[in-house]
């Protein structure tokens, strides 16, 4: 039993870092065919040339958007070690309806962010090394935008939590 536990621990440590995913869509893994099978045809399809590569963007909105979303945008076309994969998801962008992905829900689901940033419009963005970026609304309560990408190893290390602002409770008297 101990040997099996040790083997499992070693396998988990050697497992490559996976990207964040949502709704069965994982950047770098999920294909155009997978997205079509799960969500059907998009509301809108746009083709573009990016650095001489043919890319595609699918937008799902209104009745085609997944439940709880205003819009879901899927960008296809990924360059991996000089090989272009036109049918692989590069980015998944969600625009949730208010109250669907609250700040606390996001942290419960994806863990404590690896970084925070202030945006010029006064909103805050949270960053995870596994590829998730969440921009909160102006009230800092709900996700306004969620972007799922490949893992980002260049994010700064998370800051240590601030010291407690209130004094510790006094020890009980005997």
Secondary structure, 3 states (H helix, E strand, C coil): CHHHHHHHHHHHHHCCCCCCEECCEECCCCEHHHHHHHHCCCCEEEEEEECCEEEEEEEEEHHHCCCCEEEEEEEEEEEECCEEEEEEEEEEEEEECCCCCEHHHHHHHHCCCCEEEECCCCCEEEECCCCEEEEECCCCCEEEEEEECCCCCCCCCCCCCCCCCCCCCCCCCC
